Amino acid sequence: MDTLPQELVEKVVDHIPKHSIAAASLTCSLFREPCQRRLLSTILVQGGLCSRTHPNNPSRPGKRLWRLFQLSPTAASYVRAVQINDDTCCDGCQWLDEDEDLLKALQLIAQQNLIQFLGIRMRNHSHIDIGPNAKASLLAICRCDSFTQLQLEKAPVNIIDWAGPSLKEVQLISPTYAEDPSFQVTPVGPPTKLSYLRVLDICMDYPEQILSHLVNGTRAGTLVGGLKELVLDAECADPENTKEFPRLLAECMDVVEIFSFDCPEFMPDYSEGGPEHLKAHGLPDFSFFVRLKALNLSFRNSSLSPSDPVLWALHRLMTFSSYHPRLESVGLFLRQSISPDGITHSPNPEYWRKIDEILFDRQKFPNLKKVKVEFAWEMSRRGPTDDRDQIEPYLTRLQTEGILIISSTYYWPSYRRLLWWYDVMHDFPAAAY
């Protein structure tokens, strides 16, 4: 066993199931370091309990982590991702600021300058949980030259400004905005230029401030001026939220190559008004997306909607200008949400024929290679059923061209963030503390 090349050992470790990594590290000395590297590549810090609500038994999740780093001085250099879940105690909880061991561990991780990902999930959109001590440790991680990915859930969008120019990918889930001056920091280095931005659950308390911050930030230039991929989940957004979208899209529509949009659930009635009516809802106009290579549109099909959601997708496709040579793929994701009466909108031949006509236009889309239509049925209702027979007769040109894909799948109604075109950012086995 001792004669095995290290490269072969690492390949073996890569194929060990996540739940067996810890046990595998104890089998022999040859496996110890590769297993520890994989196990400690992601640190998951579960929320603690503050001394205010639990004066006799406050929880300090950083104690074990700091003890590990003391026993194994090289362990901190294995960490590439840290996820902090600050959502198990009370509003205004200060456990993160009180956990001195955790803050020391985060500072040690930052000193290695190898951390790539930081995730923060907060409770009830509260930002007062991050005290001055916690801010200093998180700021140290964000300022690392190796730091490239940030995920914020119910956390202030202002934290983006803590990072240096190395930050490239940001995911925001139900973001908020901190007006507290203590969240403002002095920028370092050149302005941050994101290449990937994903915004989910846009039920914002401060939609104008949040989108304005993404456009302007606190430093010269825009955060989104260099975006290559943009994902917007507006399913839960109301009309007031979506009116802010054009400000964001205007800053990046001439550089974005991949755009995924989950349409608002309120679904405007397209039977009334023309293009100006559509623009009033802040919906994307693709005539200016000159570098777009992949487009993914997700929408819900329910008889409760005032109009057929396929008409919404049709209106979006009609906004393309006369020539888009870069576009290679289009995805239409239709969530079949059954209403209490058990019905949805039936396929409208006219709408699907028009979609077939638009996307088959080789003068407009000379390099289009794939059109995917996917139906997702609620797991608790029915399906997945094969809906090919319902729409395939109306997509004859795309079918003849050999670029049409039709499929069906399940989804859970409670999981609103179901976006089939998105791969999970991280799939590491996490060490929990």
Residue pairs with C-beta under 8 A, 6 or more apart in sequence:
1 28
1 30
2 30
4 30
6 34
9 30
9 31
9 34
10 34
13 21
13 24
13 31
13 34
13 35
13 38
14 38
16 24
16 35
16 38
18 429
19 429
21 35
21 38
21 39
21 429
22 35
22 39
24 31
24 35
25 31
25 32
25 35
25 36
25 39
26 32
36 72
36 75
36 78
37 78
38 428
38 429
39 429
39 431
40 75
40 78
40 79
40 431
41 78
41 79
41 80
41 81
41 428
41 429
42 79
42 80
42 81
42 82
42 83
42 117
42 426
42 428
42 429
42 430
42 431
43 65
43 79
43 81
43 82
43 83
43 109
43 430
43 431
43 433
44 83
44 85
44 430
44 431
44 432
44 433
45 61
45 62
45 65
45 82
45 83
45 84
45 85
45 102
45 432
45 433
46 61
46 85
46 88
46 432
46 433
47 61
47 84
47 85
47 86
47 87
47 88
47 89
47 93
47 95
47 123
48 58
48 59
48 60
48 61
48 62
48 88
48 89
48 95
48 96
48 98
48 99
49 57
49 58
49 59
49 88
49 89
49 95
50 58
50 89
50 90
50 93
50 94
50 95
50 98
51 58
51 95
51 98
52 90
52 93
52 94
53 89
53 90
53 93
54 89
58 95
58 98
59 95
60 95
60 98
60 99
60 101
60 102
61 99
61 102
61 433
62 99
62 100
62 101
62 102
62 103
62 104
62 105
62 433
63 99
63 101
64 433
65 101
65 102
65 105
65 433
66 101
66 102
66 104
66 105
67 101
68 75
69 75
69 76
69 105
69 108
76 105
76 108
76 109
76 111
76 112
77 112
77 114
79 109
79 112
79 114
79 115
80 114
80 115
80 116
80 117
80 428
81 115
81 116
81 117
81 118
81 119
81 149
81 426
81 428
82 106
82 109
82 115
82 117
82 118
82 119
82 141
83 118
83 119
83 121
83 151
83 430
84 96
84 118
84 119
84 120
84 121
85 121
86 93
86 95
86 96
86 120
86 121
86 122
86 123
86 129
87 121
87 122
87 123
87 154
88 123
89 95
89 123
90 123
91 123
91 124
91 126
92 126
92 128
92 129
93 123
93 129
94 129
94 131
95 129
96 102
96 129
96 130
96 131
96 134
97 103
97 129
97 130
97 131
97 132
97 133
97 134
100 133
102 137
102 433
103 133
103 134
103 136
103 137
106 137
106 138
106 140
106 141
107 137
107 140
109 115
109 141
110 137
110 140
110 141
110 143
110 144
111 140
113 144
113 145
113 146
114 144
114 146
115 141
115 144
115 146
115 147
116 146
116 147
116 148
116 149
117 147
117 148
117 149
117 150
117 151
117 425
117 426
118 138
118 141
118 142
118 147
118 149
118 150
118 151
119 150
119 151
119 152
119 153
120 138
120 151
120 152
120 153
120 155
120 159
121 153
121 154
121 155
121 173
122 129
122 153
122 154
122 155
123 129
123 154
124 154
125 154
125 174
125 176
125 205
126 154
127 155
127 156
127 176
127 178
127 180
127 183
128 180
130 138
132 182
135 182
135 183
138 159
138 162
139 162
139 185
141 147
142 150
142 159
142 162
142 163
142 164
142 167
143 162
143 163
143 164
143 188
144 164
144 166
145 164
145 166
146 166
147 163
147 164
147 166
147 167
148 166
148 167
148 168
148 169
149 167
149 168
149 169
149 170
149 171
149 425
150 159
150 160
150 163
150 167
150 169
150 170
150 171
151 170
151 171
151 172
151 173
151 425
152 159
152 160
152 170
152 171
152 172
152 173
152 175
153 172
153 173
153 174
154 173
154 174
154 175
154 176
155 175
155 176
156 175
156 176
156 177
156 178
156 183
157 172
157 175
157 176
157 177
157 210
157 213
157 214
158 177
158 178
158 183
158 184
158 213
158 218
159 183
160 167
160 170
160 192
160 213
160 214
160 217
160 223
161 184
161 185
161 187
161 192
161 217
161 218
161 219
162 185
163 192
164 188
164 189
164 192
165 189
165 190
165 191
165 192
165 193
167 192
167 194
168 193
168 194
168 195
168 196
169 194
169 195
169 196
169 197
169 425
170 194
170 196
170 197
170 198
171 197
171 198
171 199
171 200
171 425
172 197
172 198
172 199
172 200
172 210
173 200
173 201
173 417
174 200
174 201
174 203
174 204
175 199
175 204
175 210
176 204
176 205
176 206
176 210
177 204
177 205
177 206
177 209
177 210
177 213
179 209
184 218
185 218
187 218
187 219
191 217
191 219
191 220
191 221
191 223
192 217
192 219
192 223
193 221
193 223
193 225
193 226
194 223
194 224
194 226
194 227
195 226
195 227
195 228
195 229
196 227
196 228
196 229
196 230
197 214
197 223
197 224
197 227
197 229
197 230
197 231
198 230
198 231
198 233
198 422
199 231
199 232
199 233
200 231
200 233
200 417
201 233
201 235
201 236
201 416
201 417
202 232
202 233
202 234
202 236
202 237
202 241
202 242
203 236
203 237
203 238
203 241
204 210
204 241
207 240
207 241
207 244
208 244
211 244
211 245
211 247
211 248
212 247
213 223
214 222
214 223
214 224
214 248
215 222
215 223
215 224
215 247
215 248
215 251
216 222
216 223
217 223
222 251
224 230
224 248
224 251
224 252
225 251
225 252
225 255
226 252
226 255
227 252
227 255
227 256
228 255
228 256
228 257
228 258
229 256
229 257
229 258
229 259
229 260
230 252
230 256
230 258
230 259
230 260
231 259
231 260
231 261
231 419
231 422
232 245
232 260
232 261
232 262
233 262
233 416
233 417
233 419
234 241
234 242
234 245
234 261
234 262
234 263
234 264
235 262
235 263
235 264
235 265
235 298
235 300
235 416
236 264
236 265
236 416
237 264
237 265
237 266
238 264
238 266
239 264
239 266
239 268
239 281
239 282
241 282
242 264
242 281
242 282
242 283
243 280
243 281
243 282
244 282
245 282
245 283
245 284
246 279
246 282
249 284
253 288
253 289
253 290
254 288
254 289
254 290
254 291
255 291
256 289
256 291
256 292
257 291
257 292
257 293
257 294
257 326
258 292
258 293
258 294
258 296
259 284
259 289
259 292
259 294
259 295
259 296
260 295
260 296
260 297
260 298
260 419
260 421
260 422
261 284
261 296
261 297
261 298
261 316
262 298
262 299
262 419
263 283
263 297
263 298
263 299
263 300
263 309
263 312
264 281
265 300
267 299
267 300
267 305
267 306
267 307
267 309
267 312
268 277
268 278
268 281
268 306
268 307
268 312
269 306
269 307
270 277
270 278
270 307
270 311
270 312
270 315
271 306
271 307
273 280
275 319
278 315
279 285
283 312
283 315
283 316
284 316
284 319
285 319
286 292
286 295
286 316
286 317
286 319
286 320
286 321
286 324
287 319
287 320
287 321
288 321
289 295
289 324
290 324
290 326
291 326
292 324
292 326
292 327
293 326
293 327
293 328
293 329
294 327
294 328
294 329
294 330
294 331
294 421
295 327
295 329
295 330
295 331
296 330
296 331
296 333
296 419
296 421
297 313
297 316
297 330
297 331
297 332
297 333
298 333
298 334
298 335
298 419
298 420
299 309
299 310
299 312
299 313
299 332
299 333
299 334
299 335
300 309
300 334
300 335
300 337
301 308
301 309
301 310
301 334
301 335
301 336
301 337
301 344
301 345
302 309
302 337
302 338
302 339
302 344
302 345
303 339
303 341
303 343
303 344
303 345
304 337
304 339
305 345
308 345
308 348
308 351
309 334
309 345
310 334
310 345
310 347
310 348
310 351
310 352
310 355
311 348
311 351
313 332
313 355
314 351
314 354
314 355
314 358
317 330
317 355
317 358
317 359
318 358
320 327
320 358
320 364
320 365
321 364
322 363
322 364
323 363
323 364
324 364
324 365
325 365
325 366
325 367
326 367
327 365
327 367
327 368
328 367
328 368
328 369
328 370
329 368
329 369
329 370
329 371
329 372
330 359
330 368
330 370
330 371
330 372
331 371
331 372
331 373
331 374
331 420
331 421
332 355
332 371
332 372
332 373
332 374
333 374
333 376
333 419
333 420
333 421
334 373
334 374
334 375
334 376
335 376
335 378
335 411
335 418
336 344
336 375
336 376
336 377
336 378
336 383
337 344
337 378
337 413
338 344
338 377
338 378
338 381
338 382
346 390
347 387
347 390
347 391
347 394
349 393
349 394
352 391
352 394
352 395
353 394
355 395
356 394
356 395
356 396
356 397
356 398
357 397
358 364
359 365
359 368
359 371
359 398
360 397
360 398
360 401
362 368
368 403
369 403
370 403
370 405
371 395
371 398
371 403
371 404
371 405
372 405
372 406
372 407
373 391
373 395
373 404
373 405
373 406
373 407
374 406
374 407
374 408
374 409
374 420
375 383
375 384
375 385
375 387
375 406
375 407
375 408
375 409
376 383
376 384
376 408
376 409
376 410
376 411
376 418
376 420
377 383
377 384
377 385
377 408
377 409
377 410
377 411
378 410
378 411
378 412
378 413
379 410
379 411
379 412
379 413
380 412
380 413
383 408
383 410
384 408
384 409
384 410
385 408
386 408
387 406
387 408
388 406
391 406
392 399
392 404
392 406
395 404
398 404
409 420
411 418
412 418
